[in-house]
Amino acid sequence: MRKSFKYKLYQSGKNRHLHRQIDLAAEIYNHSISLHKRYYRMTGRHLNVYVLKKHITKIKRLDKYRHWNHLGSQAVQDVVIRIEKAYQLFFKSLKKENKRWKTPRV
C-alpha cells in the first residue's frame, strides 16, 4: 500500500524563496523547450542533453540571465533531464506510430 501526502504552501514570507525557485525552473524549462524546437527546425535532429546543459551553463554567465544562478545546478540538470525524457517518449511514439505522446509545450 502506498501513501501519499499533500502539503499546502500558504502565502507567507518564508515561501517567497520557493516560489522564486519554481518560477526560475519554469523559465529555464520554457527556454530549453523553445531551443529544442528551434534546433529541430533548423537541423532536423534532436538536441543532446549534454549540449543543452553546457548551453545553459554558458548562458547563465550573461547579464540578461544572471538571475538563473539563484537556482541550484542540480535543479537545472533535473529540468533538462525531464525535457530529455519527454522528447525520448515523443520520438519513441513516432516510431511506433502511436499518437499518444505529443511534443513538450512551452
LUMLOVEX-780696 format. One record per atom (N, C-alpha, C, O): residue in three letters; chain; x, y, z. Coordinates in steps of 0.1 Angstrom, whole numbers. Atoms other than C-alpha are relative to their C-alpha. Example, Ala and Ser with C-alpha at 12.3 -4.5 7.8 and 13.67 -1.06 7.14 Angstrom:
LUMLOVEX-780696
+------+-----+-------+-------+-------+
: type : mol :    px :    py :    pz :
+------+-----+-------+-------+-------+
:  ALA :   A :     9 :   -12 :     0 :
:  ALA :   A :   123 :   -45 :    78 :
:  ALA :   A :     9 :    12 :     0 :
:  ALA :   A :    19 :    12 :     7 :
:  SER :   A :    -9 :   -11 :     0 :
:  SER :   A :   137 :   -11 :    71 :
:  SER :   A :    -8 :    11 :     8 :
:  SER :   A :    -3 :    22 :     9 :
+------+-----+-------+-------+-------+
end
This chain:
LUMLOVEX-780696
+------+-----+-------+-------+-------+
: type : mol :    px :    py :    pz :
+------+-----+-------+-------+-------+
:  MET :   A :     8 :   -12 :     0 :
:  MET :   A :     0 :     0 :     0 :
:  MET :   A :     9 :    12 :     0 :
:  MET :   A :    18 :    14 :     8 :
:  ARG :   A :    -8 :   -13 :     1 :
:  ARG :   A :    14 :    34 :   -10 :
:  ARG :   A :    -8 :    11 :     7 :
:  ARG :   A :   -20 :    12 :     5 :
:  LYS :   A :     6 :   -12 :    -6 :
:  LYS :   A :     7 :    65 :    10 :
:  LYS :   A :     5 :    12 :    -7 :
:  LYS :   A :    17 :    13 :   -11 :
:  SER :   A :    -5 :   -13 :     6 :
:  SER :   A :     8 :   100 :    -5 :
:  SER :   A :    -5 :    11 :    10 :
:  SER :   A :   -15 :    10 :    16 :
:  PHE :   A :     3 :   -11 :    -8 :
:  PHE :   A :     9 :   132 :    14 :
:  PHE :   A :    -2 :    13 :    -9 :
:  PHE :   A :     5 :    14 :   -19 :
:  LYS :   A :     2 :   -12 :     7 :
:  LYS :   A :    -4 :   165 :     2 :
:  LYS :   A :     3 :    12 :     9 :
:  LYS :   A :    -3 :    13 :    20 :
:  TYR :   A :    -4 :   -11 :    -8 :
:  TYR :   A :    11 :   197 :    15 :
:  TYR :   A :    -5 :    13 :    -7 :
:  TYR :   A :    -4 :    14 :   -19 :
:  LYS :   A :     4 :   -12 :     6 :
:  LYS :   A :    -2 :   232 :    10 :
:  LYS :   A :     9 :    11 :     5 :
:  LYS :   A :    11 :    12 :    17 :
:  LEU :   A :    -8 :   -11 :    -4 :
:  LEU :   A :    21 :   262 :    10 :
:  LEU :   A :    -8 :    13 :     0 :
:  LEU :   A :   -14 :    17 :   -10 :
:  TYR :   A :     8 :   -12 :    -1 :
:  TYR :   A :     5 :   293 :    23 :
:  TYR :   A :     8 :    12 :    -4 :
:  TYR :   A :    21 :    11 :    -4 :
:  GLN :   A :    -7 :   -12 :     4 :
:  GLN :   A :    14 :   327 :    11 :
:  GLN :   A :     6 :     7 :    12 :
:  GLN :   A :    -1 :    13 :    20 :
:  SER :   A :    -6 :    -6 :   -11 :
:  SER :   A :    39 :   339 :    36 :
:  SER :   A :    14 :     4 :    -5 :
:  SER :   A :    19 :     0 :   -16 :
:  GLY :   A :   -14 :    -5 :     3 :
:  GLY :   A :    74 :   355 :    36 :
:  GLY :   A :     9 :   -12 :    -1 :
:  GLY :   A :    19 :   -11 :    -9 :
:  LYS :   A :    -9 :    12 :     0 :
:  LYS :   A :    90 :   321 :    42 :
:  LYS :   A :     0 :    -7 :   -14 :
:  LYS :   A :    10 :   -13 :   -17 :
:  ASN :   A :     1 :     8 :    12 :
:  ASN :   A :    78 :   307 :     9 :
:  ASN :   A :     4 :     8 :   -12 :
:  ASN :   A :     3 :     3 :   -23 :
:  ARG :   A :    -4 :    -7 :    12 :
:  ARG :   A :    89 :   335 :   -14 :
:  ARG :   A :    12 :    -6 :    -7 :
:  ARG :   A :    12 :    -6 :   -19 :
:  HIS :   A :   -12 :     6 :     7 :
:  HIS :   A :   122 :   318 :   -20 :
:  HIS :   A :    -4 :   -12 :    -8 :
:  HIS :   A :     1 :   -14 :   -19 :
:  LEU :   A :     5 :    12 :     7 :
:  LEU :   A :   104 :   286 :   -30 :
:  LEU :   A :    -7 :     4 :   -13 :
:  LEU :   A :    -5 :    -2 :   -23 :
:  HIS :   A :     8 :    -5 :    12 :
:  HIS :   A :    81 :   305 :   -54 :
:  HIS :   A :    10 :     5 :   -10 :
:  HIS :   A :     8 :     3 :   -22 :
:  ARG :   A :   -10 :    -6 :     9 :
:  ARG :   A :   111 :   323 :   -69 :
:  ARG :   A :     7 :   -12 :    -7 :
:  ARG :   A :    10 :   -11 :   -19 :
:  GLN :   A :    -7 :    11 :     6 :
:  GLN :   A :   129 :   290 :   -75 :
:  GLN :   A :    -9 :    -8 :   -10 :
:  GLN :   A :    -4 :   -12 :   -20 :
:  ILE :   A :     9 :     7 :     9 :
:  ILE :   A :    98 :   274 :   -91 :
:  ILE :   A :    -1 :     8 :   -13 :
:  ILE :   A :    -2 :     3 :   -24 :
:  ASP :   A :     1 :    -9 :    12 :
:  ASP :   A :    95 :   304 :  -114 :
:  ASP :   A :    12 :    -1 :    -8 :
:  ASP :   A :    11 :     0 :   -21 :
:  LEU :   A :   -12 :     1 :     8 :
:  LEU :   A :   131 :   302 :  -124 :
:  LEU :   A :     1 :   -14 :    -7 :
:  LEU :   A :     5 :   -14 :   -19 :
:  ALA :   A :     0 :    13 :     6 :
:  ALA :   A :   128 :   265 :  -131 :
:  ALA :   A :   -10 :     0 :   -12 :
:  ALA :   A :    -6 :    -6 :   -23 :
:  ALA :   A :     9 :    -1 :    11 :
:  ALA :   A :    98 :   272 :  -153 :
:  ALA :   A :     5 :     9 :   -11 :
:  ALA :   A :     4 :     5 :   -23 :
:  GLU :   A :    -6 :    -9 :    10 :
:  GLU :   A :   117 :   300 :  -171 :
:  GLU :   A :    11 :    -8 :    -8 :
:  GLU :   A :    12 :    -7 :   -20 :
:  ILE :   A :   -10 :     8 :     6 :
:  ILE :   A :   146 :   276 :  -178 :
:  ILE :   A :    -6 :   -11 :    -9 :
:  ILE :   A :    -2 :   -14 :   -20 :
:  TYR :   A :     8 :    10 :     7 :
:  TYR :   A :   121 :   249 :  -189 :
:  TYR :   A :    -5 :     6 :   -14 :
:  TYR :   A :    -3 :     0 :   -24 :
:  ASN :   A :     5 :    -6 :    12 :
:  ASN :   A :   105 :   272 :  -214 :
:  ASN :   A :    11 :     4 :   -10 :
:  ASN :   A :     9 :     2 :   -22 :
:  HIS :   A :   -11 :    -4 :     8 :
:  HIS :   A :   138 :   285 :  -227 :
:  HIS :   A :     6 :   -13 :    -7 :
:  HIS :   A :     9 :   -13 :   -19 :
:  SER :   A :    -5 :    12 :     5 :
:  SER :   A :   150 :   249 :  -232 :
:  SER :   A :    -9 :    -6 :   -11 :
:  SER :   A :    -4 :   -12 :   -21 :
:  ILE :   A :     9 :     5 :    10 :
:  ILE :   A :   119 :   238 :  -250 :
:  ILE :   A :     0 :     8 :   -13 :
:  ILE :   A :     0 :     2 :   -24 :
:  SER :   A :    -1 :    -8 :    12 :
:  SER :   A :   120 :   267 :  -274 :
:  SER :   A :    13 :    -2 :    -7 :
:  SER :   A :    13 :    -2 :   -20 :
:  LEU :   A :   -13 :     3 :     6 :
:  LEU :   A :   157 :   260 :  -280 :
:  LEU :   A :    -1 :   -14 :    -7 :
:  LEU :   A :     5 :   -15 :   -18 :
:  HIS :   A :     2 :    13 :     7 :
:  HIS :   A :   148 :   223 :  -288 :
:  HIS :   A :    -7 :     2 :   -13 :
:  HIS :   A :    -3 :    -4 :   -23 :
:  LYS :   A :     8 :    -1 :    12 :
:  LYS :   A :   122 :   233 :  -312 :
:  LYS :   A :     7 :     8 :   -11 :
:  LYS :   A :     6 :     4 :   -23 :
:  ARG :   A :    -8 :    -8 :    10 :
:  ARG :   A :   144 :   259 :  -330 :
:  ARG :   A :    11 :    -9 :    -6 :
:  ARG :   A :    13 :    -9 :   -18 :
:  TYR :   A :   -11 :     8 :     4 :
:  TYR :   A :   173 :   234 :  -332 :
:  TYR :   A :    -6 :   -11 :    -9 :
:  TYR :   A :     0 :   -14 :   -20 :
:  TYR :   A :     6 :    11 :     8 :
:  TYR :   A :   150 :   206 :  -346 :
:  TYR :   A :    -5 :     6 :   -13 :
:  TYR :   A :    -4 :    -1 :   -23 :
:  ARG :   A :     5 :    -6 :    13 :
:  ARG :   A :   135 :   230 :  -372 :
:  ARG :   A :    12 :     3 :    -9 :
:  ARG :   A :    10 :     2 :   -21 :
:  MET :   A :   -12 :    -4 :     9 :
:  MET :   A :   170 :   241 :  -384 :
:  MET :   A :     7 :   -12 :    -5 :
:  MET :   A :    12 :   -13 :   -16 :
:  THR :   A :    -9 :    12 :     4 :
:  THR :   A :   188 :   207 :  -384 :
:  THR :   A :    -8 :   -13 :    -2 :
:  THR :   A :    -3 :   -22 :    -9 :
:  GLY :   A :     8 :    12 :     1 :
:  GLY :   A :   160 :   181 :  -382 :
:  GLY :   A :     5 :   -11 :     9 :
:  GLY :   A :     1 :   -23 :     8 :
:  ARG :   A :    -6 :    10 :   -10 :
:  ARG :   A :   179 :   164 :  -353 :
:  ARG :   A :    -4 :     4 :    14 :
:  ARG :   A :    -7 :    16 :    17 :
:  HIS :   A :     3 :    -2 :   -14 :
:  HIS :   A :   173 :   160 :  -316 :
:  HIS :   A :    12 :     7 :     7 :
:  HIS :   A :    23 :     3 :     4 :
:  LEU :   A :   -11 :    -7 :    -8 :
:  LEU :   A :   193 :   183 :  -292 :
:  LEU :   A :     5 :    -9 :    11 :
:  LEU :   A :    -4 :   -14 :    19 :
:  ASN :   A :    -5 :     9 :   -10 :
:  ASN :   A :   216 :   163 :  -270 :
:  ASN :   A :    -1 :     7 :    14 :
:  ASN :   A :     0 :    19 :    15 :
:  VAL :   A :     2 :    -5 :   -14 :
:  VAL :   A :   211 :   166 :  -232 :
:  VAL :   A :    13 :     7 :     5 :
:  VAL :   A :    12 :    17 :    12 :
:  TYR :   A :   -12 :    -6 :    -4 :
:  TYR :   A :   248 :   174 :  -226 :
:  TYR :   A :     3 :    13 :    -6 :
:  TYR :   A :     9 :    22 :     0 :
:  VAL :   A :    -2 :   -13 :     7 :
:  VAL :   A :   249 :   201 :  -252 :
:  VAL :   A :    -9 :    11 :     7 :
:  VAL :   A :    -5 :    22 :     8 :
:  LEU :   A :    10 :   -10 :    -6 :
:  LEU :   A :   218 :   217 :  -236 :
:  LEU :   A :     5 :     4 :    14 :
:  LEU :   A :     4 :    16 :    18 :
:  LYS :   A :    -5 :    -4 :   -13 :
:  LYS :   A :   234 :   216 :  -201 :
:  LYS :   A :    12 :     9 :    -1 :
:  LYS :   A :    13 :    19 :     6 :
:  LYS :   A :   -11 :    -9 :     2 :
:  LYS :   A :   266 :   232 :  -214 :
:  LYS :   A :    -5 :    14 :    -5 :
:  LYS :   A :     0 :    24 :    -1 :
:  HIS :   A :     5 :   -13 :     5 :
:  HIS :   A :   245 :   259 :  -232 :
:  HIS :   A :    -6 :     8 :    12 :
:  HIS :   A :    -4 :    20 :    13 :
:  ILE :   A :     6 :    -7 :   -12 :
:  ILE :   A :   225 :   267 :  -200 :
:  ILE :   A :    11 :     6 :     9 :
:  ILE :   A :    10 :    17 :    15 :
:  THR :   A :   -11 :    -4 :    -9 :
:  THR :   A :   258 :   269 :  -180 :
:  THR :   A :     6 :    12 :    -6 :
:  THR :   A :    10 :    22 :     1 :
:  LYS :   A :    -6 :   -12 :     7 :
:  LYS :   A :   272 :   293 :  -206 :
:  LYS :   A :    -9 :    12 :     0 :
:  LYS :   A :    -4 :    23 :     2 :
:  ILE :   A :     9 :   -11 :     0 :
:  ILE :   A :   241 :   314 :  -208 :
:  ILE :   A :    -2 :     7 :    13 :
:  ILE :   A :    -6 :    18 :    14 :
:  LYS :   A :     1 :    -5 :   -13 :
:  LYS :   A :   240 :   318 :  -171 :
:  LYS :   A :    10 :    11 :     4 :
:  LYS :   A :     8 :    19 :    13 :
:  ARG :   A :   -11 :   -10 :    -2 :
:  ARG :   A :   271 :   340 :  -173 :
:  ARG :   A :    -4 :    13 :    -6 :
:  ARG :   A :     2 :    24 :    -2 :
:  LEU :   A :     4 :   -12 :     6 :
:  LEU :   A :   253 :   366 :  -194 :
:  LEU :   A :    -8 :     8 :    10 :
:  LEU :   A :   -15 :     3 :    19 :
:  ASP :   A :     7 :    -9 :   -10 :
:  ASP :   A :   239 :   397 :  -176 :
:  ASP :   A :   -15 :    -2 :    -1 :
:  ASP :   A :   -22 :    -1 :    10 :
:  LYS :   A :    14 :     2 :     1 :
:  LYS :   A :   204 :   390 :  -190 :
:  LYS :   A :    -5 :   -12 :     8 :
:  LYS :   A :   -17 :   -11 :    13 :
:  TYR :   A :     4 :    12 :    -7 :
:  TYR :   A :   203 :   356 :  -174 :
:  TYR :   A :     7 :    -3 :    13 :
:  TYR :   A :     8 :   -14 :    17 :
:  ARG :   A :    -7 :     1 :   -13 :
:  ARG :   A :   223 :   362 :  -143 :
:  ARG :   A :    -9 :    -5 :    11 :
:  ARG :   A :    -4 :   -11 :    21 :
:  HIS :   A :     9 :     4 :   -11 :
:  HIS :   A :   193 :   356 :  -121 :
:  HIS :   A :    -3 :   -15 :     0 :
:  HIS :   A :    -8 :   -20 :    10 :
:  TRP :   A :     1 :    15 :     0 :
:  TRP :   A :   193 :   319 :  -132 :
:  TRP :   A :    10 :    -6 :    10 :
:  TRP :   A :     8 :   -18 :    13 :
:  ASN :   A :    -9 :     5 :    -9 :
:  ASN :   A :   222 :   315 :  -108 :
:  ASN :   A :    -6 :    -3 :    14 :
:  ASN :   A :     0 :   -10 :    22 :
:  HIS :   A :     7 :     2 :   -12 :
:  HIS :   A :   198 :   316 :   -79 :
:  HIS :   A :    -6 :   -14 :     2 :
:  HIS :   A :    -9 :   -19 :    13 :
:  LEU :   A :     5 :    14 :    -1 :
:  LEU :   A :   186 :   281 :   -88 :
:  LEU :   A :    12 :    -9 :    -1 :
:  LEU :   A :    22 :    -7 :    -8 :
:  GLY :   A :   -11 :    10 :    -2 :
:  GLY :   A :   209 :   252 :   -79 :
:  GLY :   A :     3 :    -7 :   -13 :
:  GLY :   A :    -6 :    -9 :   -22 :
:  SER :   A :    -4 :     6 :    12 :
:  SER :   A :   228 :   234 :  -106 :
:  SER :   A :    -7 :   -14 :    -2 :
:  SER :   A :   -10 :   -18 :   -13 :
:  GLN :   A :     7 :    13 :     0 :
:  GLN :   A :   211 :   200 :   -97 :
:  GLN :   A :   -14 :     2 :    -5 :
:  GLN :   A :   -19 :    -6 :   -12 :
:  ALA :   A :    14 :    -3 :     4 :
:  ALA :   A :   177 :   216 :  -102 :
:  ALA :   A :     0 :     3 :   -15 :
:  ALA :   A :   -10 :    -2 :   -22 :
:  VAL :   A :    -1 :    -3 :    14 :
:  VAL :   A :   187 :   229 :  -136 :
:  VAL :   A :     2 :   -13 :    -8 :
:  VAL :   A :    -4 :   -15 :   -19 :
:  GLN :   A :    -3 :    13 :     7 :
:  GLN :   A :   201 :   195 :  -146 :
:  GLN :   A :   -13 :    -9 :     0 :
:  GLN :   A :   -15 :   -16 :    -9 :
:  ASP :   A :    12 :     8 :    -1 :
:  ASP :   A :   168 :   179 :  -134 :
:  ASP :   A :   -10 :     5 :   -11 :
:  ASP :   A :   -17 :    -3 :   -17 :
:  VAL :   A :     9 :    -5 :    10 :
:  VAL :   A :   148 :   202 :  -157 :
:  VAL :   A :     4 :    -5 :   -13 :
:  VAL :   A :    -5 :    -9 :   -21 :
:  VAL :   A :    -5 :     5 :    13 :
:  VAL :   A :   170 :   193 :  -186 :
:  VAL :   A :    -3 :   -15 :    -2 :
:  VAL :   A :    -6 :   -19 :   -13 :
:  ILE :   A :     2 :    15 :     1 :
:  ILE :   A :   167 :   156 :  -179 :
:  ILE :   A :   -15 :    -3 :    -2 :
:  ILE :   A :   -18 :   -12 :   -10 :
:  ARG :   A :    15 :     2 :     2 :
:  ARG :   A :   129 :   158 :  -177 :
:  ARG :   A :    -4 :     3 :   -14 :
:  ARG :   A :   -12 :    -3 :   -20 :
:  ILE :   A :     3 :    -3 :    14 :
:  ILE :   A :   128 :   175 :  -211 :
:  ILE :   A :     5 :   -11 :    -9 :
:  ILE :   A :    -1 :   -15 :   -18 :
:  GLU :   A :    -6 :    11 :     8 :
:  GLU :   A :   151 :   148 :  -225 :
:  GLU :   A :    -9 :   -12 :     0 :
:  GLU :   A :   -11 :   -18 :   -10 :
:  LYS :   A :     9 :    11 :    -1 :
:  LYS :   A :   128 :   121 :  -212 :
:  LYS :   A :   -13 :     2 :    -8 :
:  LYS :   A :   -18 :    -7 :   -14 :
:  ALA :   A :    13 :    -3 :     8 :
:  ALA :   A :    97 :   138 :  -227 :
:  ALA :   A :     3 :    -1 :   -15 :
:  ALA :   A :    -6 :    -7 :   -22 :
:  TYR :   A :    -2 :     2 :    15 :
:  TYR :   A :   113 :   140 :  -261 :
:  TYR :   A :     4 :   -14 :    -4 :
:  TYR :   A :     0 :   -18 :   -15 :
:  GLN :   A :    -2 :    14 :     3 :
:  GLN :   A :   125 :   104 :  -259 :
:  GLN :   A :   -13 :    -7 :    -2 :
:  GLN :   A :   -14 :   -15 :   -11 :
:  LEU :   A :    13 :     6 :     1 :
:  LEU :   A :    90 :    93 :  -253 :
:  LEU :   A :    -8 :     4 :   -12 :
:  LEU :   A :   -14 :    -4 :   -19 :
:  PHE :   A :     7 :    -5 :    12 :
:  PHE :   A :    77 :   115 :  -281 :
:  PHE :   A :     6 :    -7 :   -13 :
:  PHE :   A :    -1 :   -12 :   -21 :
:  PHE :   A :    -6 :     6 :    11 :
:  PHE :   A :   103 :   101 :  -306 :
:  PHE :   A :    -3 :   -15 :    -1 :
:  PHE :   A :    -4 :   -21 :   -11 :
:  LYS :   A :     3 :    14 :    -1 :
:  LYS :   A :    96 :    66 :  -294 :
:  LYS :   A :   -14 :    -3 :    -5 :
:  LYS :   A :   -17 :   -13 :   -12 :
:  SER :   A :    14 :     1 :     5 :
:  SER :   A :    59 :    71 :  -301 :
:  SER :   A :    -1 :     2 :   -15 :
:  SER :   A :   -10 :    -3 :   -21 :
:  LEU :   A :     1 :    -2 :    15 :
:  LEU :   A :    66 :    84 :  -336 :
:  LEU :   A :     5 :   -13 :    -7 :
:  LEU :   A :    -1 :   -16 :   -18 :
:  LYS :   A :    -5 :    12 :     6 :
:  LYS :   A :    85 :    52 :  -344 :
:  LYS :   A :   -11 :   -11 :     0 :
:  LYS :   A :   -13 :   -18 :   -10 :
:  LYS :   A :    11 :    10 :    -1 :
:  LYS :   A :    55 :    31 :  -332 :
:  LYS :   A :   -12 :     5 :    -7 :
:  LYS :   A :   -22 :    -3 :    -7 :
:  GLU :   A :    12 :    -7 :     5 :
:  GLU :   A :    31 :    55 :  -349 :
:  GLU :   A :   -12 :     0 :     9 :
:  GLU :   A :   -23 :    -2 :     6 :
:  ASN :   A :    10 :    -2 :   -10 :
:  ASN :   A :    13 :    59 :  -317 :
:  ASN :   A :    -1 :    15 :     3 :
:  ASN :   A :     9 :    21 :     7 :
:  LYS :   A :     2 :   -15 :    -2 :
:  LYS :   A :    -2 :    94 :  -314 :
:  LYS :   A :    -3 :     4 :    14 :
:  LYS :   A :    -9 :    14 :    16 :
:  ARG :   A :     3 :    -3 :   -14 :
:  ARG :   A :    -4 :    92 :  -276 :
:  ARG :   A :     8 :    11 :     5 :
:  ARG :   A :     3 :    20 :    13 :
:  TRP :   A :    -9 :   -10 :    -5 :
:  TRP :   A :    26 :   114 :  -269 :
:  TRP :   A :     1 :    12 :   -10 :
:  TRP :   A :     2 :    10 :   -22 :
:  LYS :   A :    -2 :   -12 :     8 :
:  LYS :   A :    30 :   150 :  -281 :
:  LYS :   A :    13 :     6 :     5 :
:  LYS :   A :    18 :     3 :    15 :
:  THR :   A :   -13 :    -7 :    -4 :
:  THR :   A :    60 :   173 :  -280 :
:  THR :   A :    -3 :     8 :    13 :
:  THR :   A :   -14 :    13 :    15 :
:  PRO :   A :     1 :    -9 :   -12 :
:  PRO :   A :    66 :   191 :  -247 :
:  PRO :   A :    -4 :    14 :    -4 :
:  PRO :   A :     1 :    19 :   -14 :
:  ARG :   A :     4 :   -13 :     3 :
:  ARG :   A :    50 :   225 :  -247 :
:  ARG :   A :     6 :    11 :     9 :
:  ARG :   A :    11 :     8 :    20 :
:  VAL :   A :    -6 :   -11 :    -7 :
:  VAL :   A :    62 :   259 :  -236 :
:  VAL :   A :   -11 :     5 :     9 :
:  VAL :   A :    -9 :    15 :    17 :
+------+-----+-------+-------+-------+
end
